[in-house]
Amino acid sequence: MGRIFEVRKHTMFARWDRMAKQFTRIGKEIAIAVKSGGPDPSTNPALRRCFQNAKSVNMPKDRVEAAIKRASGKEMDNYEEILYEGYGPHGVAILVETATDNHVRTVANVKSHFNKGNGALGNSGSVSFQFKKMGVFKLKPEGINQEDLELDLIDHGLEEMGDGTGENGEAVIVLRVAFNDFGKMQKALEEKGMTPISSEVEWIPGTTVELPEDQAQEVLKLVDKLEQDDDVQKVFHNLQ
């Protein structure tokens, strides 16, 4: 009975840690969106996207409002978005998106994670050419005719459409567009009255690397360490 309790407690704390990290990430996204487009979501598409993503991870409304208020104040945090590139164990390509108010601290931490994880931090452009920057939208499938929707959205930049899973493991429809068409797709969905569960910018690998289980775990251990860093927003890799 004691062992079961310990497992449940560990799982609960892991879930809380993940939730806290998601809230911090979205809080930074809100700060960046407000700084670039203002605090009014009706005129700031990036902020509307933040609202969708906050809802997808069950971020409380009062925390979202507090983040907007903080970002609108005189003492707002000035976050700089920086992309780091490197290789993990066994040659796996890794991209690390960060939002930081101290790039000296961030680059030192990211480099340390790569070194300790048997990887190496590279120069700008050393890895990103293996990925394509895309807008990724997730929709609830209920009431949607996927064939009709696909035909409707092709003119708005739709490149890929398929089935996927949401933050809570639920079935979703996944739409992918080129990064330059992100705004066009967001506007098209809004005009159709369709609110995405989430809308993100992701780096999609052109090809993937398949590794034995033990080697794959080495890579995933490094990815996990990077994701736990407070300055890191997202990590992408080409491990299959």
C-alpha positions as YAML, in Angstrom:
chain: A
units: angstrom
residues:
- id: 1
  name: MET
  ca: [0.00, 0.00, 0.00]
- id: 2
  name: GLY
  ca: [2.89, 2.32, 0.88]
- id: 3
  name: ARG
  ca: [4.58, 1.66, -2.48]
- id: 4
  name: ILE
  ca: [1.37, 2.48, -4.36]
- id: 5
  name: PHE
  ca: [1.06, 5.74, -2.42]
- id: 6
  name: GLU
  ca: [4.65, 6.70, -3.28]
- id: 7
  name: VAL
  ca: [4.04, 6.02, -6.99]
- id: 8
  name: ARG
  ca: [0.85, 8.08, -6.95]
- id: 9
  name: LYS
  ca: [2.60, 10.92, -5.10]
- id: 10
  name: HIS
  ca: [5.46, 10.92, -7.61]
- id: 11
  name: THR
  ca: [2.99, 10.97, -10.51]
- id: 12
  name: MET
  ca: [1.06, 13.83, -8.90]
- id: 13
  name: PHE
  ca: [4.20, 15.94, -8.36]
- id: 14
  name: ALA
  ca: [5.35, 15.23, -11.92]
- id: 15
  name: ARG
  ca: [1.99, 16.44, -13.21]
- id: 16
  name: TRP
  ca: [2.20, 19.60, -11.09]
- id: 17
  name: ASP
  ca: [5.73, 20.29, -12.34]
- id: 18
  name: ARG
  ca: [4.61, 19.89, -15.93]
- id: 19
  name: MET
  ca: [1.61, 22.17, -15.36]
- id: 20
  name: ALA
  ca: [3.78, 24.83, -13.68]
- id: 21
  name: LYS
  ca: [6.19, 24.71, -16.62]
- id: 22
  name: GLN
  ca: [3.32, 25.11, -19.10]
- id: 23
  name: PHE
  ca: [1.93, 28.09, -17.19]
- id: 24
  name: THR
  ca: [5.37, 29.74, -17.12]
- id: 25
  name: ARG
  ca: [5.83, 29.16, -20.85]
- id: 26
  name: ILE
  ca: [2.48, 30.68, -21.73]
- id: 27
  name: GLY
  ca: [3.06, 33.57, -19.33]
- id: 28
  name: LYS
  ca: [6.20, 34.45, -21.28]
- id: 29
  name: GLU
  ca: [4.32, 34.09, -24.58]
- id: 30
  name: ILE
  ca: [1.71, 36.53, -23.27]
- id: 31
  name: ALA
  ca: [4.43, 39.02, -22.28]
- id: 32
  name: ILE
  ca: [6.00, 38.82, -25.74]
- id: 33
  name: ALA
  ca: [2.60, 39.11, -27.47]
- id: 34
  name: VAL
  ca: [1.55, 42.14, -25.38]
- id: 35
  name: LYS
  ca: [4.87, 43.87, -25.97]
- id: 36
  name: SER
  ca: [4.62, 43.43, -29.75]
- id: 37
  name: GLY
  ca: [0.87, 43.96, -30.27]
- id: 38
  name: GLY
  ca: [-0.69, 45.46, -27.15]
- id: 39
  name: PRO
  ca: [-3.03, 44.06, -24.45]
- id: 40
  name: ASP
  ca: [-6.26, 44.01, -26.52]
- id: 41
  name: PRO
  ca: [-6.89, 40.51, -27.93]
- id: 42
  name: SER
  ca: [-9.39, 41.87, -30.49]
- id: 43
  name: THR
  ca: [-6.52, 43.61, -32.30]
- id: 44
  name: ASN
  ca: [-3.71, 41.23, -31.33]
- id: 45
  name: PRO
  ca: [-3.88, 37.81, -33.03]
- id: 46
  name: ALA
  ca: [-0.80, 36.60, -31.15]
- id: 47
  name: LEU
  ca: [-2.52, 37.30, -27.83]
- id: 48
  name: ARG
  ca: [-5.65, 35.46, -28.98]
- id: 49
  name: ARG
  ca: [-3.42, 32.50, -29.76]
- id: 50
  name: CYS
  ca: [-2.01, 32.69, -26.23]
- id: 51
  name: PHE
  ca: [-5.55, 32.55, -24.84]
- id: 52
  name: GLN
  ca: [-6.26, 29.36, -26.81]
- id: 53
  name: ASN
  ca: [-3.07, 27.72, -25.63]
- id: 54
  name: ALA
  ca: [-3.71, 28.77, -22.03]
- id: 55
  name: LYS
  ca: [-7.13, 27.16, -22.18]
- id: 56
  name: SER
  ca: [-5.68, 23.96, -23.66]
- id: 57
  name: VAL
  ca: [-3.51, 23.44, -20.55]
- id: 58
  name: ASN
  ca: [-6.23, 24.58, -18.12]
- id: 59
  name: MET
  ca: [-4.39, 27.73, -17.07]
- id: 60
  name: PRO
  ca: [-6.70, 29.64, -14.69]
- id: 61
  name: LYS
  ca: [-8.28, 32.81, -16.07]
- id: 62
  name: ASP
  ca: [-6.96, 34.92, -13.20]
- id: 63
  name: ARG
  ca: [-3.39, 33.85, -14.01]
- id: 64
  name: VAL
  ca: [-3.88, 34.79, -17.66]
- id: 65
  name: GLU
  ca: [-5.27, 38.20, -16.66]
- id: 66
  name: ALA
  ca: [-2.41, 38.71, -14.19]
- id: 67
  name: ALA
  ca: [0.12, 37.92, -16.92]
- id: 68
  name: ILE
  ca: [-1.47, 40.51, -19.24]
- id: 69
  name: LYS
  ca: [-1.54, 43.12, -16.46]
- id: 70
  name: ARG
  ca: [2.08, 42.44, -15.60]
- id: 71
  name: ALA
  ca: [3.11, 42.60, -19.26]
- id: 72
  name: SER
  ca: [1.28, 45.94, -19.64]
- id: 73
  name: GLY
  ca: [2.95, 47.54, -16.63]
- id: 74
  name: LYS
  ca: [6.04, 49.69, -16.38]
- id: 75
  name: GLU
  ca: [8.02, 46.88, -14.80]
- id: 76
  name: MET
  ca: [7.19, 44.36, -17.49]
- id: 77
  name: ASP
  ca: [9.69, 41.61, -18.19]
- id: 78
  name: ASN
  ca: [11.53, 42.05, -21.48]
- id: 79
  name: TYR
  ca: [11.97, 38.58, -22.89]
- id: 80
  name: GLU
  ca: [14.16, 37.89, -25.89]
- id: 81
  name: GLU
  ca: [13.39, 34.85, -28.03]
- id: 82
  name: ILE
  ca: [16.54, 32.92, -28.95]
- id: 83
  name: LEU
  ca: [16.83, 29.62, -30.85]
- id: 84
  name: TYR
  ca: [19.75, 27.35, -29.94]
- id: 85
  name: GLU
  ca: [20.88, 24.48, -32.15]
- id: 86
  name: GLY
  ca: [22.91, 21.42, -31.34]
- id: 87
  name: TYR
  ca: [23.34, 17.68, -31.50]
- id: 88
  name: GLY
  ca: [22.40, 15.18, -28.86]
- id: 89
  name: PRO
  ca: [23.91, 11.74, -28.36]
- id: 90
  name: HIS
  ca: [24.25, 9.61, -31.50]
- id: 91
  name: GLY
  ca: [23.92, 12.58, -33.84]
- id: 92
  name: VAL
  ca: [20.28, 13.47, -33.11]
- id: 93
  name: ALA
  ca: [19.52, 17.07, -34.16]
- id: 94
  name: ILE
  ca: [17.99, 19.26, -31.43]
- id: 95
  name: LEU
  ca: [16.48, 22.75, -31.53]
- id: 96
  name: VAL
  ca: [15.88, 24.65, -28.29]
- id: 97
  name: GLU
  ca: [13.49, 27.63, -28.23]
- id: 98
  name: THR
  ca: [14.06, 29.98, -25.31]
- id: 99
  name: ALA
  ca: [12.52, 33.18, -23.95]
- id: 100
  name: THR
  ca: [14.98, 34.91, -21.66]
- id: 101
  name: ASP
  ca: [15.73, 38.16, -19.90]
- id: 102
  name: ASN
  ca: [19.40, 37.17, -19.56]
- id: 103
  name: HIS
  ca: [20.90, 35.53, -22.63]
- id: 104
  name: VAL
  ca: [24.31, 35.07, -20.96]
- id: 105
  name: ARG
  ca: [22.71, 32.87, -18.28]
- id: 106
  name: THR
  ca: [20.60, 31.02, -20.81]
- id: 107
  name: VAL
  ca: [23.37, 30.11, -23.26]
- id: 108
  name: ALA
  ca: [25.55, 28.92, -20.36]
- id: 109
  name: ASN
  ca: [22.77, 26.69, -19.04]
- id: 110
  name: VAL
  ca: [21.85, 25.29, -22.46]
- id: 111
  name: LYS
  ca: [25.50, 24.56, -23.26]
- id: 112
  name: SER
  ca: [25.90, 22.83, -19.89]
- id: 113
  name: HIS
  ca: [22.86, 20.62, -20.55]
- id: 114
  name: PHE
  ca: [24.25, 19.57, -23.94]
- id: 115
  name: ASN
  ca: [27.73, 18.84, -22.52]
- id: 116
  name: LYS
  ca: [26.43, 16.83, -19.57]
- id: 117
  name: GLY
  ca: [24.08, 14.93, -21.88]
- id: 118
  name: ASN
  ca: [26.90, 13.86, -24.25]
- id: 119
  name: GLY
  ca: [25.78, 16.35, -26.87]
- id: 120
  name: ALA
  ca: [27.22, 19.56, -28.29]
- id: 121
  name: LEU
  ca: [25.80, 23.04, -28.76]
- id: 122
  name: GLY
  ca: [26.26, 24.18, -32.36]
- id: 123
  name: ASN
  ca: [26.31, 27.45, -34.25]
- id: 124
  name: SER
  ca: [23.28, 29.18, -35.74]
- id: 125
  name: GLY
  ca: [22.20, 27.27, -38.86]
- id: 126
  name: SER
  ca: [24.03, 24.08, -37.96]
- id: 127
  name: VAL
  ca: [20.83, 22.13, -37.31]
- id: 128
  name: SER
  ca: [17.78, 24.19, -38.29]
- id: 129
  name: PHE
  ca: [18.20, 23.39, -42.01]
- id: 130
  name: GLN
  ca: [17.02, 19.86, -41.16]
- id: 131
  name: PHE
  ca: [13.67, 21.20, -39.94]
- id: 132
  name: LYS
  ca: [10.78, 23.17, -41.40]
- id: 133
  name: LYS
  ca: [9.18, 25.91, -39.32]
- id: 134
  name: MET
  ca: [5.40, 25.40, -39.44]
- id: 135
  name: GLY
  ca: [2.18, 26.57, -37.85]
- id: 136
  name: VAL
  ca: [0.33, 23.72, -36.15]
- id: 137
  name: PHE
  ca: [-3.35, 24.00, -35.26]
- id: 138
  name: LYS
  ca: [-5.32, 21.41, -33.30]
- id: 139
  name: LEU
  ca: [-9.11, 21.20, -33.55]
- id: 140
  name: LYS
  ca: [-11.79, 19.17, -31.83]
- id: 141
  name: PRO
  ca: [-13.04, 16.62, -34.39]
- id: 142
  name: GLU
  ca: [-16.69, 16.68, -33.30]
- id: 143
  name: GLY
  ca: [-19.02, 17.94, -36.03]
- id: 144
  name: ILE
  ca: [-16.26, 18.38, -38.61]
- id: 145
  name: ASN
  ca: [-16.29, 16.83, -42.06]
- id: 146
  name: GLN
  ca: [-12.56, 16.47, -42.58]
- id: 147
  name: GLU
  ca: [-12.72, 16.13, -46.37]
- id: 148
  name: ASP
  ca: [-14.76, 19.32, -46.73]
- id: 149
  name: LEU
  ca: [-12.56, 21.18, -44.28]
- id: 150
  name: GLU
  ca: [-9.41, 20.12, -46.09]
- id: 151
  name: LEU
  ca: [-10.75, 21.41, -49.41]
- id: 152
  name: ASP
  ca: [-11.82, 24.70, -47.79]
- id: 153
  name: LEU
  ca: [-8.44, 25.32, -46.17]
- id: 154
  name: ILE
  ca: [-6.11, 24.49, -49.05]
- id: 155
  name: ASP
  ca: [-6.49, 28.04, -50.36]
- id: 156
  name: HIS
  ca: [-5.45, 29.33, -46.92]
- id: 157
  name: GLY
  ca: [-2.10, 27.56, -46.90]
- id: 158
  name: LEU
  ca: [-3.00, 24.10, -45.57]
- id: 159
  name: GLU
  ca: [-0.12, 21.70, -46.27]
- id: 160
  name: GLU
  ca: [-0.90, 18.73, -44.05]
- id: 161
  name: MET
  ca: [-3.97, 17.46, -42.21]
- id: 162
  name: GLY
  ca: [-4.31, 14.38, -40.05]
- id: 163
  name: ASP
  ca: [-5.25, 12.86, -36.72]
- id: 164
  name: GLY
  ca: [-3.35, 13.52, -33.51]
- id: 165
  name: THR
  ca: [-3.63, 13.89, -29.75]
- id: 166
  name: GLY
  ca: [-4.11, 16.94, -27.54]
- id: 167
  name: GLU
  ca: [-2.45, 17.89, -24.24]
- id: 168
  name: ASN
  ca: [-4.72, 15.53, -22.31]
- id: 169
  name: GLY
  ca: [-4.48, 12.63, -24.74]
- id: 170
  name: GLU
  ca: [-7.77, 13.40, -26.48]
- id: 171
  name: ALA
  ca: [-8.24, 12.84, -30.23]
- id: 172
  name: VAL
  ca: [-7.74, 16.00, -32.32]
- id: 173
  name: ILE
  ca: [-7.46, 17.09, -35.94]
- id: 174
  name: VAL
  ca: [-4.00, 18.48, -36.70]
- id: 175
  name: LEU
  ca: [-3.50, 21.14, -39.38]
- id: 176
  name: ARG
  ca: [-0.05, 22.22, -40.55]
- id: 177
  name: VAL
  ca: [0.83, 25.28, -42.62]
- id: 178
  name: ALA
  ca: [4.06, 26.99, -43.60]
- id: 179
  name: PHE
  ca: [5.17, 29.52, -40.98]
- id: 180
  name: ASN
  ca: [4.48, 32.42, -43.36]
- id: 181
  name: ASP
  ca: [0.85, 31.27, -43.68]
- id: 182
  name: PHE
  ca: [0.23, 31.09, -39.94]
- id: 183
  name: GLY
  ca: [-1.73, 34.34, -39.78]
- id: 184
  name: LYS
  ca: [-3.72, 33.47, -42.90]
- id: 185
  name: MET
  ca: [-4.83, 30.13, -41.42]
- id: 186
  name: GLN
  ca: [-5.65, 31.68, -38.03]
- id: 187
  name: LYS
  ca: [-7.85, 34.27, -39.76]
- id: 188
  name: ALA
  ca: [-9.55, 31.62, -41.92]
- id: 189
  name: LEU
  ca: [-10.45, 29.50, -38.89]
- id: 190
  name: GLU
  ca: [-11.76, 32.55, -37.01]
- id: 191
  name: GLU
  ca: [-13.95, 33.49, -39.99]
- id: 192
  name: LYS
  ca: [-15.37, 29.95, -39.98]
- id: 193
  name: GLY
  ca: [-16.16, 30.27, -36.27]
- id: 194
  name: MET
  ca: [-13.70, 27.50, -35.42]
- id: 195
  name: THR
  ca: [-11.63, 27.99, -32.28]
- id: 196
  name: PRO
  ca: [-8.53, 25.75, -32.20]
- id: 197
  name: ILE
  ca: [-7.70, 23.85, -29.03]
- id: 198
  name: SER
  ca: [-4.18, 25.17, -29.54]
- id: 199
  name: SER
  ca: [-2.16, 26.91, -32.23]
- id: 200
  name: GLU
  ca: [1.61, 26.73, -32.06]
- id: 201
  name: VAL
  ca: [4.71, 27.28, -34.14]
- id: 202
  name: GLU
  ca: [6.74, 24.08, -34.35]
- id: 203
  name: TRP
  ca: [9.90, 22.87, -36.05]
- id: 204
  name: ILE
  ca: [9.08, 19.71, -38.03]
- id: 205
  name: PRO
  ca: [12.05, 17.47, -38.99]
- id: 206
  name: GLY
  ca: [12.45, 16.63, -42.67]
- id: 207
  name: THR
  ca: [13.76, 13.17, -41.81]
- id: 208
  name: THR
  ca: [13.95, 11.27, -38.53]
- id: 209
  name: VAL
  ca: [16.61, 9.09, -36.90]
- id: 210
  name: GLU
  ca: [15.75, 5.67, -35.51]
- id: 211
  name: LEU
  ca: [17.85, 4.41, -32.59]
- id: 212
  name: PRO
  ca: [17.88, 1.34, -30.34]
- id: 213
  name: GLU
  ca: [15.90, 1.79, -27.13]
- id: 214
  name: ASP
  ca: [18.92, 2.38, -24.87]
- id: 215
  name: GLN
  ca: [20.39, 5.03, -27.18]
- id: 216
  name: ALA
  ca: [17.00, 6.70, -27.65]
- id: 217
  name: GLN
  ca: [16.67, 6.99, -23.86]
- id: 218
  name: GLU
  ca: [20.01, 8.84, -23.73]
- id: 219
  name: VAL
  ca: [18.63, 11.41, -26.17]
- id: 220
  name: LEU
  ca: [15.32, 11.74, -24.35]
- id: 221
  name: LYS
  ca: [17.13, 12.25, -21.04]
- id: 222
  name: LEU
  ca: [18.90, 15.28, -22.54]
- id: 223
  name: VAL
  ca: [15.64, 16.57, -24.02]
- id: 224
  name: ASP
  ca: [13.99, 16.26, -20.60]
- id: 225
  name: LYS
  ca: [16.80, 18.22, -18.92]
- id: 226
  name: LEU
  ca: [16.50, 20.98, -21.52]
- id: 227
  name: GLU
  ca: [12.70, 21.14, -21.13]
- id: 228
  name: GLN
  ca: [13.04, 21.54, -17.36]
- id: 229
  name: ASP
  ca: [15.20, 24.66, -17.73]
- id: 230
  name: ASP
  ca: [13.25, 27.79, -16.74]
- id: 231
  name: ASP
  ca: [14.38, 29.73, -19.83]
- id: 232
  name: VAL
  ca: [13.43, 26.98, -22.30]
- id: 233
  name: GLN
  ca: [10.06, 27.21, -24.01]
- id: 234
  name: LYS
  ca: [10.11, 24.18, -26.31]
- id: 235
  name: VAL
  ca: [12.51, 21.51, -27.55]
- id: 236
  name: PHE
  ca: [12.34, 19.85, -30.96]
- id: 237
  name: HIS
  ca: [14.38, 16.91, -32.27]
- id: 238
  name: ASN
  ca: [14.50, 14.46, -35.15]
- id: 239
  name: LEU
  ca: [14.49, 11.26, -33.09]
- id: 240
  name: GLN
  ca: [11.84, 8.93, -34.47]
...
